[in-house]
Amino acid sequence: MPNVTQLRQDHANMARLLHVLSHRHKTLVSGERPDFRMMREVVDYILDYMQGFIIPLERQCTQMLCERSEDAAPLCQRLIQQYRTLHERLDKLSDNLDSILMDQIIPMDQFNADLRDYVEAHRDYLRAERTELFPLMRDNLSDEEWQQLTDAIPHARAELERLQEAYPELYAELTESDVVTA
């Protein structure tokens, strides 16, 4: 039976990124000015990671699962739609962060709500993957198919190494955060 340790580690890394955003959200709610540059770095990283790693892996996984299980298609379609919605929310946050960093005025109440909603939605998505998709993968993918997916995961480690070099402050915060991915 294949093991999902690498996928769980990937989720833990994303949970740390979401924790950084959540922490900045709490700072904003308290009336203080959060580090918008750090938020920009997190959002940029997540957008790059989604485009360069998650979307191709998702396509490959969806195709494999749909070939193996009738139960997979509705779940995969729901997760794909959820993921598209996440990407749209993240794009909006990205645009708003650009505006803030260029000293343009945007409604902070709306930005705050958008940030909170994005973090909650992304956590829900990760939870659905852990509780629904991972078990389906374990039950339906052959060892060869599983190996194809796990061979793609080292890219995540390379991305984290790139993050460490490109965003040393963010990387330091990620390694210090103690996040539970429940």
PyMOL commands that set and color helices and strands:
alter all, ss='L'
color gray80, all
select helices_A, chain A and resi 5-29+36-68+72-101+108-140+143-152+154-166+168-176
alter helices_A, ss='H'
color red, helices_A
deselect
rebuild
show_as cartoon
